[in-house]
Amino acid sequence: MNAKNYEELGFAKVDHHRIKRQGMPEVIYCAGKTPSQVAKIAQSIAKSGHNILATRADKKQFQAVKKALKKAKYFEEARIIVLENRKSKIENRTQEISIVSAGTSDLPISEEAAITAEFLGHKVERFYDVGVSGIHRLMNNIEAIKKAQVIIVVAGMEGALPSVIGGLVDKPIIAVPTSVGYGANFEGLSALLTMMNSCAPGIAVVNINNGFGAAAMAHTIINSTKTEYEKDTILQIETNIDDMNPKLWNETITQLMETGALDAYITPIRMKKKRQGYNLVVLCQPEQKQRVLDAIFEQTTTFGVRIQEIKREKLARKFKLVKTKYGQAKVKLGLKGKKVITVAPEYKDYKKLAKKHLIPIEKAYSEVLKCI
């Protein structure tokens, strides 16, 4: 390290080297700074080419930054200023962080965490106003909450929500106590102590009202375990059937796929009493569970199913339209980071080309591959 790693402004030393050491640029904490100071620090960071995040900013501070940097944006509820010189591409990522708030009054801190996490390049899902006073609201959303790699839980009052969620999930939880509450809340101290004394394992606690700190910790956890593959959790629903007319399986699989299932297939098996049967397996997202179950019980003769969660790692997917001498066809690319690992022409597209030009389907498939 040397003097070139930061810029001396007299009232501040702007750390341009921080992104190399910590994986994120220096963040401006605006409280206690004048609008002019915030603007000058922001200009210094912008000049270095880094993105700008300024927390606890008021409107006057934003106006000063906006005057100097026209593309700056202000998120009033979160009290955050953002300027992106380098755009984070998060739209195709799987859910990485769930942000859960106990009540609407916790939204400013929840949004501070959410905007910070998105600024750092993470896909965020918000679950607000699901506190313990109406526990059914939490239970209606828990499957979606569990999809994330890290869960940030924001709560004031007695601060019980992180402990409740901690007993329901197998993901790291970052608890954020807020100063929301009546007198004995002691400006967030009661929530802080409850969270620090949680009997649910896997919970870390940040300072009172520190949504930014929670997002920064989530960022560190995700980056330290990051692979170049996407991850998610799906359901595998299966059953063994030995008393169904085999001619009905084709329509059954079709009906199951129409529920939104990811896949459905059967495997011949030998069952008890030497009966020939089939093992039906359906893969689906957790939110499709009820529709899939309804279809299985309506379309088959089974009396029950087995359900288990399956963790997946997969290549990122991207679709590309290619031109062939027979017409256009869509191709699916499997990506590891930016590297193309596998290529798969879309079946319905090259089948359509084969039918239109009266050529063998294999020839249409080969032509699409040749034009990628």
VEXDOMAR-666725 format. One record per residue (C-alpha): residue number from 0; residue in one letter; y, x, z. Coordinates in nm, 3 decimals, padded with zeros to 5 digits. Layout:
BEGIN
@i:NUM	aa:a	yy:Y	xx:X	zz:Z
...
//
This chain:
BEGIN
@i:0	aa:m	yy:00.000	xx:00.000	zz:00.000
@i:1	aa:n	yy:00.356	xx:00.112	zz:-00.066
@i:2	aa:a	yy:00.712	xx:-00.015	zz:-00.076
@i:3	aa:k	yy:00.663	xx:-00.162	zz:-00.424
@i:4	aa:n	yy:00.429	xx:-00.424	zz:-00.282
@i:5	aa:y	yy:00.716	xx:-00.627	zz:-00.137
@i:6	aa:e	yy:01.077	xx:-00.702	zz:-00.226
@i:7	aa:e	yy:01.354	xx:-00.642	zz:00.027
@i:8	aa:l	yy:01.606	xx:-00.927	zz:00.037
@i:9	aa:g	yy:01.783	xx:-00.821	zz:00.356
@i:10	aa:f	yy:01.690	xx:-01.136	zz:00.548
@i:11	aa:a	yy:01.327	xx:-01.134	zz:00.422
@i:12	aa:k	yy:01.064	xx:-00.900	zz:00.283
@i:13	aa:v	yy:00.877	xx:-01.096	zz:00.013
@i:14	aa:d	yy:00.510	xx:-00.996	zz:00.003
@i:15	aa:h	yy:00.403	xx:-00.981	zz:-00.364
@i:16	aa:h	yy:00.078	xx:-00.803	zz:-00.274
@i:17	aa:r	yy:-00.061	xx:-01.087	zz:-00.061
@i:18	aa:i	yy:-00.245	xx:-01.260	zz:-00.345
@i:19	aa:k	yy:-00.451	xx:-00.944	zz:-00.399
@i:20	aa:r	yy:-00.533	xx:-00.909	zz:-00.030
@i:21	aa:q	yy:-00.588	xx:-01.273	zz:00.063
@i:22	aa:g	yy:-00.648	xx:-01.460	zz:-00.262
@i:23	aa:m	yy:-00.330	xx:-01.668	zz:-00.239
@i:24	aa:p	yy:00.041	xx:-01.586	zz:-00.281
@i:25	aa:e	yy:00.288	xx:-01.576	zz:00.007
@i:26	aa:v	yy:00.384	xx:-01.927	zz:00.114
@i:27	aa:i	yy:00.740	xx:-02.005	zz:00.223
@i:28	aa:y	yy:00.771	xx:-02.171	zz:00.564
@i:29	aa:c	yy:01.106	xx:-02.345	zz:00.527
@i:30	aa:a	yy:01.174	xx:-02.460	zz:00.884
@i:31	aa:g	yy:01.455	xx:-02.250	zz:01.034
@i:32	aa:k	yy:01.566	xx:-02.111	zz:00.697
@i:33	aa:t	yy:01.885	xx:-02.205	zz:00.513
@i:34	aa:p	yy:01.863	xx:-02.368	zz:00.168
@i:35	aa:s	yy:02.004	xx:-02.048	zz:00.017
@i:36	aa:q	yy:01.739	xx:-01.831	zz:00.185
@i:37	aa:v	yy:01.456	xx:-02.058	zz:00.067
@i:38	aa:a	yy:01.592	xx:-02.053	zz:-00.290
@i:39	aa:k	yy:01.624	xx:-01.673	zz:-00.299
@i:40	aa:i	yy:01.270	xx:-01.621	zz:-00.166
@i:41	aa:a	yy:01.140	xx:-01.872	zz:-00.423
@i:42	aa:q	yy:01.321	xx:-01.687	zz:-00.703
@i:43	aa:s	yy:01.166	xx:-01.359	zz:-00.590
@i:44	aa:i	yy:00.815	xx:-01.508	zz:-00.597
@i:45	aa:a	yy:00.878	xx:-01.675	zz:-00.935
@i:46	aa:k	yy:01.001	xx:-01.344	zz:-01.079
@i:47	aa:s	yy:00.669	xx:-01.185	zz:-00.986
@i:48	aa:g	yy:00.487	xx:-01.453	zz:-01.188
@i:49	aa:h	yy:00.316	xx:-01.619	zz:-00.891
@i:50	aa:n	yy:00.304	xx:-01.989	zz:-00.812
@i:51	aa:i	yy:00.536	xx:-02.113	zz:-00.537
@i:52	aa:l	yy:00.442	xx:-02.323	zz:-00.237
@i:53	aa:a	yy:00.704	xx:-02.397	zz:00.028
@i:54	aa:t	yy:00.608	xx:-02.603	zz:00.333
@i:55	aa:r	yy:00.817	xx:-02.807	zz:00.581
@i:56	aa:a	yy:01.098	xx:-02.828	zz:00.326
@i:57	aa:d	yy:01.379	xx:-03.083	zz:00.349
@i:58	aa:k	yy:01.571	xx:-03.232	zz:00.056
@i:59	aa:k	yy:01.863	xx:-02.989	zz:00.084
@i:60	aa:q	yy:01.626	xx:-02.693	zz:00.062
@i:61	aa:f	yy:01.454	xx:-02.849	zz:-00.239
@i:62	aa:q	yy:01.787	xx:-02.909	zz:-00.414
@i:63	aa:a	yy:01.876	xx:-02.542	zz:-00.370
@i:64	aa:v	yy:01.539	xx:-02.435	zz:-00.514
@i:65	aa:k	yy:01.564	xx:-02.689	zz:-00.797
@i:66	aa:k	yy:01.907	xx:-02.556	zz:-00.893
@i:67	aa:a	yy:01.761	xx:-02.207	zz:-00.934
@i:68	aa:l	yy:01.417	xx:-02.306	zz:-01.067
@i:69	aa:k	yy:01.431	xx:-02.621	zz:-01.280
@i:70	aa:k	yy:01.054	xx:-02.686	zz:-01.285
@i:71	aa:a	yy:01.023	xx:-02.709	zz:-00.906
@i:72	aa:k	yy:00.873	xx:-03.034	zz:-00.771
@i:73	aa:y	yy:00.918	xx:-03.196	zz:-00.431
@i:74	aa:f	yy:00.647	xx:-03.392	zz:-00.249
@i:75	aa:e	yy:00.855	xx:-03.582	zz:00.003
@i:76	aa:e	yy:00.578	xx:-03.719	zz:00.225
@i:77	aa:a	yy:00.416	xx:-03.375	zz:00.257
@i:78	aa:r	yy:00.758	xx:-03.200	zz:00.271
@i:79	aa:i	yy:00.633	xx:-02.945	zz:00.018
@i:80	aa:i	yy:00.800	xx:-02.772	zz:-00.278
@i:81	aa:v	yy:00.571	xx:-02.659	zz:-00.561
@i:82	aa:l	yy:00.634	xx:-02.460	zz:-00.876
@i:83	aa:e	yy:00.336	xx:-02.365	zz:-01.091
@i:84	aa:n	yy:00.383	xx:-02.066	zz:-01.320
@i:85	aa:r	yy:00.006	xx:-02.056	zz:-01.367
@i:86	aa:k	yy:-00.156	xx:-02.398	zz:-01.395
@i:87	aa:s	yy:-00.470	xx:-02.455	zz:-01.186
@i:88	aa:k	yy:-00.733	xx:-02.637	zz:-01.394
@i:89	aa:i	yy:-00.908	xx:-02.867	zz:-01.145
@i:90	aa:e	yy:-00.963	xx:-03.184	zz:-01.348
@i:91	aa:n	yy:-01.322	xx:-03.095	zz:-01.453
@i:92	aa:r	yy:-01.437	xx:-02.962	zz:-01.117
@i:93	aa:t	yy:-01.666	xx:-03.141	zz:-00.878
@i:94	aa:q	yy:-01.524	xx:-03.256	zz:-00.545
@i:95	aa:e	yy:-01.465	xx:-02.954	zz:-00.321
@i:96	aa:i	yy:-01.258	xx:-03.090	zz:-00.031
@i:97	aa:s	yy:-01.254	xx:-03.432	zz:00.136
@i:98	aa:i	yy:-00.939	xx:-03.504	zz:00.335
@i:99	aa:v	yy:-00.991	xx:-03.778	zz:00.591
@i:100	aa:s	yy:-00.714	xx:-03.929	zz:00.802
@i:101	aa:a	yy:-00.756	xx:-04.152	zz:01.104
@i:102	aa:g	yy:-00.443	xx:-04.360	zz:01.044
@i:103	aa:t	yy:-00.155	xx:-04.414	zz:00.806
@i:104	aa:s	yy:00.078	xx:-04.237	zz:01.051
@i:105	aa:d	yy:-00.123	xx:-03.918	zz:00.988
@i:106	aa:l	yy:-00.042	xx:-03.920	zz:00.615
@i:107	aa:p	yy:00.238	xx:-03.657	zz:00.619
@i:108	aa:i	yy:-00.002	xx:-03.398	zz:00.764
@i:109	aa:s	yy:-00.291	xx:-03.517	zz:00.546
@i:110	aa:e	yy:-00.075	xx:-03.486	zz:00.236
@i:111	aa:e	yy:00.041	xx:-03.140	zz:00.341
@i:112	aa:a	yy:-00.326	xx:-03.040	zz:00.345
@i:113	aa:a	yy:-00.402	xx:-03.220	zz:00.017
@i:114	aa:i	yy:-00.109	xx:-03.080	zz:-00.183
@i:115	aa:t	yy:-00.178	xx:-02.729	zz:-00.048
@i:116	aa:a	yy:-00.547	xx:-02.750	zz:-00.143
@i:117	aa:e	yy:-00.463	xx:-02.872	zz:-00.494
@i:118	aa:f	yy:-00.203	xx:-02.597	zz:-00.528
@i:119	aa:l	yy:-00.480	xx:-02.348	zz:-00.445
@i:120	aa:g	yy:-00.692	xx:-02.491	zz:-00.728
@i:121	aa:h	yy:-00.932	xx:-02.725	zz:-00.549
@i:122	aa:k	yy:-01.051	xx:-03.074	zz:-00.640
@i:123	aa:v	yy:-00.950	xx:-03.302	zz:-00.352
@i:124	aa:e	yy:-01.057	xx:-03.656	zz:-00.264
@i:125	aa:r	yy:-00.850	xx:-03.852	zz:-00.011
@i:126	aa:f	yy:-00.995	xx:-04.098	zz:00.243
@i:127	aa:y	yy:-00.708	xx:-04.239	zz:00.448
@i:128	aa:d	yy:-00.691	xx:-04.483	zz:00.740
@i:129	aa:v	yy:-01.060	xx:-04.468	zz:00.838
@i:130	aa:g	yy:-01.018	xx:-04.404	zz:01.212
@i:131	aa:v	yy:-01.257	xx:-04.490	zz:01.494
@i:132	aa:s	yy:-01.083	xx:-04.815	zz:01.588
@i:133	aa:g	yy:-01.236	xx:-04.964	zz:01.272
@i:134	aa:i	yy:-01.550	xx:-04.754	zz:01.238
@i:135	aa:h	yy:-01.686	xx:-04.972	zz:00.953
@i:136	aa:r	yy:-01.411	xx:-04.830	zz:00.729
@i:137	aa:l	yy:-01.549	xx:-04.481	zz:00.784
@i:138	aa:m	yy:-01.911	xx:-04.587	zz:00.730
@i:139	aa:n	yy:-01.819	xx:-04.753	zz:00.401
@i:140	aa:n	yy:-01.686	xx:-04.417	zz:00.276
@i:141	aa:i	yy:-01.912	xx:-04.162	zz:00.445
@i:142	aa:e	yy:-02.139	xx:-04.101	zz:00.143
@i:143	aa:a	yy:-01.839	xx:-04.017	zz:-00.074
@i:144	aa:i	yy:-01.687	xx:-03.800	zz:00.201
@i:145	aa:k	yy:-02.011	xx:-03.599	zz:00.228
@i:146	aa:k	yy:-01.996	xx:-03.492	zz:-00.137
@i:147	aa:a	yy:-01.737	xx:-03.224	zz:-00.060
@i:148	aa:q	yy:-01.809	xx:-02.863	zz:00.034
@i:149	aa:v	yy:-01.554	xx:-02.877	zz:00.318
@i:150	aa:i	yy:-01.412	xx:-03.176	zz:00.507
@i:151	aa:i	yy:-01.064	xx:-03.175	zz:00.661
@i:152	aa:v	yy:-01.021	xx:-03.444	zz:00.928
@i:153	aa:v	yy:-00.670	xx:-03.535	zz:01.045
@i:154	aa:a	yy:-00.622	xx:-03.746	zz:01.358
@i:155	aa:g	yy:-00.375	xx:-03.812	zz:01.638
@i:156	aa:m	yy:-00.408	xx:-04.035	zz:01.946
@i:157	aa:e	yy:-00.727	xx:-03.925	zz:02.128
@i:158	aa:g	yy:-00.850	xx:-03.724	zz:01.825
@i:159	aa:a	yy:-01.209	xx:-03.852	zz:01.823
@i:160	aa:l	yy:-01.260	xx:-03.881	zz:01.445
@i:161	aa:p	yy:-01.376	xx:-03.520	zz:01.375
@i:162	aa:s	yy:-01.653	xx:-03.554	zz:01.636
@i:163	aa:v	yy:-01.775	xx:-03.880	zz:01.484
@i:164	aa:i	yy:-01.785	xx:-03.732	zz:01.133
@i:165	aa:g	yy:-01.936	xx:-03.411	zz:01.271
@i:166	aa:g	yy:-02.241	xx:-03.608	zz:01.382
@i:167	aa:l	yy:-02.292	xx:-03.754	zz:01.033
@i:168	aa:v	yy:-02.254	xx:-03.462	zz:00.791
@i:169	aa:d	yy:-02.392	xx:-03.114	zz:00.724
@i:170	aa:k	yy:-02.064	xx:-02.969	zz:00.594
@i:171	aa:p	yy:-01.804	xx:-02.753	zz:00.773
@i:172	aa:i	yy:-01.527	xx:-02.963	zz:00.926
@i:173	aa:i	yy:-01.171	xx:-02.845	zz:00.985
@i:174	aa:a	yy:-01.005	xx:-03.068	zz:01.243
@i:175	aa:v	yy:-00.628	xx:-03.115	zz:01.244
@i:176	aa:p	yy:-00.474	xx:-03.273	zz:01.555
@i:177	aa:t	yy:-00.145	xx:-03.453	zz:01.495
@i:178	aa:s	yy:00.139	xx:-03.545	zz:01.729
@i:179	aa:v	yy:00.091	xx:-03.915	zz:01.648
@i:180	aa:g	yy:00.041	xx:-04.120	zz:01.964
@i:181	aa:y	yy:00.195	xx:-04.261	zz:02.278
@i:182	aa:g	yy:00.316	xx:-04.073	zz:02.586
@i:183	aa:a	yy:-00.012	xx:-03.930	zz:02.716
@i:184	aa:n	yy:-00.082	xx:-03.793	zz:02.370
@i:185	aa:f	yy:00.156	xx:-03.513	zz:02.480
@i:186	aa:e	yy:00.274	xx:-03.456	zz:02.120
@i:187	aa:g	yy:-00.077	xx:-03.382	zz:01.996
@i:188	aa:l	yy:-00.214	xx:-03.191	zz:02.294
@i:189	aa:s	yy:-00.464	xx:-03.466	zz:02.384
@i:190	aa:a	yy:-00.603	xx:-03.470	zz:02.028
@i:191	aa:l	yy:-00.616	xx:-03.088	zz:02.021
@i:192	aa:l	yy:-00.816	xx:-03.070	zz:02.347
@i:193	aa:t	yy:-01.055	xx:-03.345	zz:02.235
@i:194	aa:m	yy:-01.126	xx:-03.163	zz:01.909
@i:195	aa:m	yy:-01.170	xx:-02.826	zz:02.080
@i:196	aa:n	yy:-01.418	xx:-02.983	zz:02.324
@i:197	aa:s	yy:-01.621	xx:-03.164	zz:02.057
@i:198	aa:c	yy:-01.997	xx:-03.169	zz:02.118
@i:199	aa:a	yy:-02.060	xx:-03.195	zz:01.741
@i:200	aa:p	yy:-02.137	xx:-02.849	zz:01.596
@i:201	aa:g	yy:-01.968	xx:-02.708	zz:01.288
@i:202	aa:i	yy:-01.610	xx:-02.809	zz:01.373
@i:203	aa:a	yy:-01.318	xx:-02.565	zz:01.363
@i:204	aa:v	yy:-00.974	xx:-02.668	zz:01.490
@i:205	aa:v	yy:-00.630	xx:-02.562	zz:01.367
@i:206	aa:n	yy:-00.295	xx:-02.601	zz:01.540
@i:207	aa:i	yy:-00.120	xx:-02.934	zz:01.593
@i:208	aa:n	yy:00.021	xx:-03.079	zz:01.266
@i:209	aa:n	yy:-00.101	xx:-02.776	zz:01.068
@i:210	aa:g	yy:-00.222	xx:-02.939	zz:00.747
@i:211	aa:f	yy:-00.133	xx:-02.624	zz:00.553
@i:212	aa:g	yy:-00.350	xx:-02.408	zz:00.780
@i:213	aa:a	yy:-00.646	xx:-02.643	zz:00.736
@i:214	aa:a	yy:-00.621	xx:-02.626	zz:00.356
@i:215	aa:a	yy:-00.588	xx:-02.246	zz:00.365
@i:216	aa:m	yy:-00.903	xx:-02.224	zz:00.580
@i:217	aa:a	yy:-01.092	xx:-02.459	zz:00.344
@i:218	aa:h	yy:-00.981	xx:-02.240	zz:00.052
@i:219	aa:t	yy:-01.117	xx:-01.930	zz:00.227
@i:220	aa:i	yy:-01.451	xx:-02.097	zz:00.308
@i:221	aa:i	yy:-01.501	xx:-02.221	zz:-00.049
@i:222	aa:n	yy:-01.402	xx:-01.891	zz:-00.210
@i:223	aa:s	yy:-01.629	xx:-01.691	zz:00.020
@i:224	aa:t	yy:-01.932	xx:-01.897	zz:-00.088
@i:225	aa:k	yy:-01.828	xx:-01.960	zz:-00.446
@i:226	aa:t	yy:-02.069	xx:-01.922	zz:-00.735
@i:227	aa:e	yy:-01.990	xx:-01.974	zz:-01.099
@i:228	aa:y	yy:-02.206	xx:-02.286	zz:-01.096
@i:229	aa:e	yy:-02.093	xx:-02.637	zz:-01.009
@i:230	aa:k	yy:-02.256	xx:-02.803	zz:-00.709
@i:231	aa:d	yy:-02.316	xx:-03.163	zz:-00.611
@i:232	aa:t	yy:-02.555	xx:-03.384	zz:-00.417
@i:233	aa:i	yy:-02.745	xx:-03.671	zz:-00.578
@i:234	aa:l	yy:-03.017	xx:-03.915	zz:-00.472
@i:235	aa:q	yy:-03.379	xx:-03.907	zz:-00.586
@i:236	aa:i	yy:-03.542	xx:-04.250	zz:-00.558
@i:237	aa:e	yy:-03.914	xx:-04.272	zz:-00.631
@i:238	aa:t	yy:-04.214	xx:-04.498	zz:-00.598
@i:239	aa:n	yy:-04.582	xx:-04.506	zz:-00.703
@i:240	aa:i	yy:-04.701	xx:-04.812	zz:-00.899
@i:241	aa:d	yy:-05.057	xx:-04.899	zz:-01.009
@i:242	aa:d	yy:-05.041	xx:-05.272	zz:-01.090
@i:243	aa:m	yy:-04.778	xx:-05.296	zz:-01.364
@i:244	aa:n	yy:-04.836	xx:-05.356	zz:-01.734
@i:245	aa:p	yy:-04.775	xx:-05.016	zz:-01.905
@i:246	aa:k	yy:-04.611	xx:-05.191	zz:-02.200
@i:247	aa:l	yy:-04.317	xx:-05.283	zz:-01.974
@i:248	aa:w	yy:-04.221	xx:-04.927	zz:-01.882
@i:249	aa:n	yy:-03.998	xx:-04.867	zz:-02.185
@i:250	aa:e	yy:-03.775	xx:-05.164	zz:-02.103
@i:251	aa:t	yy:-03.781	xx:-05.077	zz:-01.732
@i:252	aa:i	yy:-03.650	xx:-04.725	zz:-01.799
@i:253	aa:t	yy:-03.383	xx:-04.870	zz:-02.030
@i:254	aa:q	yy:-03.267	xx:-05.113	zz:-01.761
@i:255	aa:l	yy:-03.256	xx:-04.837	zz:-01.499
@i:256	aa:m	yy:-03.042	xx:-04.614	zz:-01.722
@i:257	aa:e	yy:-02.801	xx:-04.903	zz:-01.776
@i:258	aa:t	yy:-02.731	xx:-04.911	zz:-01.401
@i:259	aa:g	yy:-02.560	xx:-04.573	zz:-01.438
@i:260	aa:a	yy:-02.860	xx:-04.364	zz:-01.331
@i:261	aa:l	yy:-02.848	xx:-03.996	zz:-01.428
@i:262	aa:d	yy:-03.214	xx:-03.998	zz:-01.531
@i:263	aa:a	yy:-03.528	xx:-04.209	zz:-01.499
@i:264	aa:y	yy:-03.884	xx:-04.113	zz:-01.590
@i:265	aa:i	yy:-04.250	xx:-04.182	zz:-01.513
@i:266	aa:t	yy:-04.545	xx:-03.947	zz:-01.460
@i:267	aa:p	yy:-04.910	xx:-04.061	zz:-01.482
@i:268	aa:i	yy:-05.093	xx:-04.009	zz:-01.150
@i:269	aa:r	yy:-05.436	xx:-04.082	zz:-00.999
@i:270	aa:m	yy:-05.395	xx:-04.304	zz:-00.693
@i:271	aa:k	yy:-05.624	xx:-04.416	zz:-00.410
@i:272	aa:k	yy:-05.948	xx:-04.593	zz:-00.502
@i:273	aa:k	yy:-05.937	xx:-04.394	zz:-00.830
@i:274	aa:r	yy:-05.676	xx:-04.627	zz:-00.978
@i:275	aa:q	yy:-05.453	xx:-04.506	zz:-01.262
@i:276	aa:g	yy:-05.086	xx:-04.532	zz:-01.166
@i:277	aa:y	yy:-04.738	xx:-04.403	zz:-01.239
@i:278	aa:n	yy:-04.483	xx:-04.217	zz:-01.030
@i:279	aa:l	yy:-04.137	xx:-04.357	zz:-01.111
@i:280	aa:v	yy:-03.844	xx:-04.123	zz:-01.036
@i:281	aa:v	yy:-03.478	xx:-04.221	zz:-01.069
@i:282	aa:l	yy:-03.188	xx:-03.978	zz:-01.015
@i:283	aa:c	yy:-02.846	xx:-04.123	zz:-00.939
@i:284	aa:q	yy:-02.514	xx:-04.064	zz:-00.767
@i:285	aa:p	yy:-02.501	xx:-04.198	zz:-00.408
@i:286	aa:e	yy:-02.254	xx:-04.472	zz:-00.505
@i:287	aa:q	yy:-02.505	xx:-04.607	zz:-00.762
@i:288	aa:k	yy:-02.781	xx:-04.646	zz:-00.501
@i:289	aa:q	yy:-02.759	xx:-05.024	zz:-00.456
@i:290	aa:r	yy:-02.756	xx:-05.100	zz:-00.829
@i:291	aa:v	yy:-03.055	xx:-04.872	zz:-00.888
@i:292	aa:l	yy:-03.251	xx:-05.026	zz:-00.600
@i:293	aa:d	yy:-03.181	xx:-05.377	zz:-00.728
@i:294	aa:a	yy:-03.305	xx:-05.279	zz:-01.075
@i:295	aa:i	yy:-03.622	xx:-05.113	zz:-00.942
@i:296	aa:f	yy:-03.721	xx:-05.417	zz:-00.734
@i:297	aa:e	yy:-03.634	xx:-05.661	zz:-01.014
@i:298	aa:q	yy:-03.799	xx:-05.468	zz:-01.299
@i:299	aa:t	yy:-04.115	xx:-05.334	zz:-01.130
@i:300	aa:t	yy:-04.392	xx:-05.455	zz:-00.898
@i:301	aa:t	yy:-04.319	xx:-05.209	zz:-00.618
@i:302	aa:f	yy:-04.265	xx:-05.318	zz:-00.256
@i:303	aa:g	yy:-04.080	xx:-05.003	zz:-00.144
@i:304	aa:v	yy:-03.925	xx:-04.673	zz:-00.245
@i:305	aa:r	yy:-03.869	xx:-04.323	zz:-00.104
@i:306	aa:i	yy:-03.515	xx:-04.182	zz:-00.106
@i:307	aa:q	yy:-03.400	xx:-03.825	zz:-00.054
@i:308	aa:e	yy:-03.082	xx:-03.626	zz:-00.112
@i:309	aa:i	yy:-03.108	xx:-03.349	zz:-00.372
@i:310	aa:k	yy:-02.861	xx:-03.060	zz:-00.390
@i:311	aa:r	yy:-02.791	xx:-02.941	zz:-00.744
@i:312	aa:e	yy:-02.634	xx:-02.632	zz:-00.897
@i:313	aa:k	yy:-02.544	xx:-02.674	zz:-01.261
@i:314	aa:l	yy:-02.352	xx:-02.529	zz:-01.549
@i:315	aa:a	yy:-02.005	xx:-02.668	zz:-01.611
@i:316	aa:r	yy:-02.010	xx:-02.899	zz:-01.912
@i:317	aa:k	yy:-01.769	xx:-02.919	zz:-02.200
@i:318	aa:f	yy:-01.791	xx:-03.119	zz:-02.522
@i:319	aa:k	yy:-01.689	xx:-02.989	zz:-02.862
@i:320	aa:l	yy:-01.665	xx:-03.173	zz:-03.195
@i:321	aa:v	yy:-01.806	xx:-02.972	zz:-03.487
@i:322	aa:k	yy:-01.779	xx:-03.039	zz:-03.861
@i:323	aa:t	yy:-02.091	xx:-03.019	zz:-04.076
@i:324	aa:k	yy:-02.150	xx:-03.094	zz:-04.444
@i:325	aa:y	yy:-02.296	xx:-03.426	zz:-04.331
@i:326	aa:g	yy:-02.006	xx:-03.521	zz:-04.105
@i:327	aa:q	yy:-01.886	xx:-03.463	zz:-03.749
@i:328	aa:a	yy:-02.112	xx:-03.432	zz:-03.445
@i:329	aa:k	yy:-02.052	xx:-03.377	zz:-03.076
@i:330	aa:v	yy:-02.200	xx:-03.070	zz:-02.907
@i:331	aa:k	yy:-02.243	xx:-03.013	zz:-02.532
@i:332	aa:l	yy:-02.165	xx:-02.662	zz:-02.405
@i:333	aa:g	yy:-02.302	xx:-02.529	zz:-02.075
@i:334	aa:l	yy:-02.058	xx:-02.283	zz:-01.916
@i:335	aa:k	yy:-02.092	xx:-02.021	zz:-01.645
@i:336	aa:g	yy:-01.729	xx:-01.946	zz:-01.572
@i:337	aa:k	yy:-01.584	xx:-01.905	zz:-01.920
@i:338	aa:k	yy:-01.909	xx:-01.783	zz:-02.077
@i:339	aa:v	yy:-02.113	xx:-02.025	zz:-02.291
@i:340	aa:i	yy:-02.473	xx:-02.011	zz:-02.167
@i:341	aa:t	yy:-02.637	xx:-02.296	zz:-02.356
@i:342	aa:v	yy:-02.557	xx:-02.529	zz:-02.645
@i:343	aa:a	yy:-02.702	xx:-02.876	zz:-02.708
@i:344	aa:p	yy:-02.608	xx:-03.105	zz:-02.999
@i:345	aa:e	yy:-02.578	xx:-03.469	zz:-02.890
@i:346	aa:y	yy:-02.893	xx:-03.654	zz:-02.995
@i:347	aa:k	yy:-02.726	xx:-03.981	zz:-03.096
@i:348	aa:d	yy:-02.477	xx:-03.793	zz:-03.318
@i:349	aa:y	yy:-02.726	xx:-03.590	zz:-03.523
@i:350	aa:k	yy:-02.963	xx:-03.889	zz:-03.536
@i:351	aa:k	yy:-02.678	xx:-04.091	zz:-03.689
@i:352	aa:l	yy:-02.615	xx:-03.817	zz:-03.949
@i:353	aa:a	yy:-02.985	xx:-03.805	zz:-04.038
@i:354	aa:k	yy:-02.998	xx:-04.181	zz:-04.086
@i:355	aa:k	yy:-02.677	xx:-04.193	zz:-04.290
@i:356	aa:h	yy:-02.782	xx:-03.917	zz:-04.533
@i:357	aa:l	yy:-03.157	xx:-03.998	zz:-04.537
@i:358	aa:i	yy:-03.258	xx:-03.651	zz:-04.421
@i:359	aa:p	yy:-03.511	xx:-03.539	zz:-04.157
@i:360	aa:i	yy:-03.365	xx:-03.544	zz:-03.808
@i:361	aa:e	yy:-03.466	xx:-03.178	zz:-03.761
@i:362	aa:k	yy:-03.252	xx:-03.083	zz:-04.062
@i:363	aa:a	yy:-02.949	xx:-03.265	zz:-03.918
@i:364	aa:y	yy:-03.006	xx:-03.092	zz:-03.583
@i:365	aa:s	yy:-03.026	xx:-02.747	zz:-03.747
@i:366	aa:e	yy:-02.711	xx:-02.811	zz:-03.949
@i:367	aa:v	yy:-02.513	xx:-02.901	zz:-03.636
@i:368	aa:l	yy:-02.634	xx:-02.585	zz:-03.459
@i:369	aa:k	yy:-02.538	xx:-02.374	zz:-03.760
@i:370	aa:c	yy:-02.180	xx:-02.506	zz:-03.755
@i:371	aa:i	yy:-02.103	xx:-02.437	zz:-03.389
//
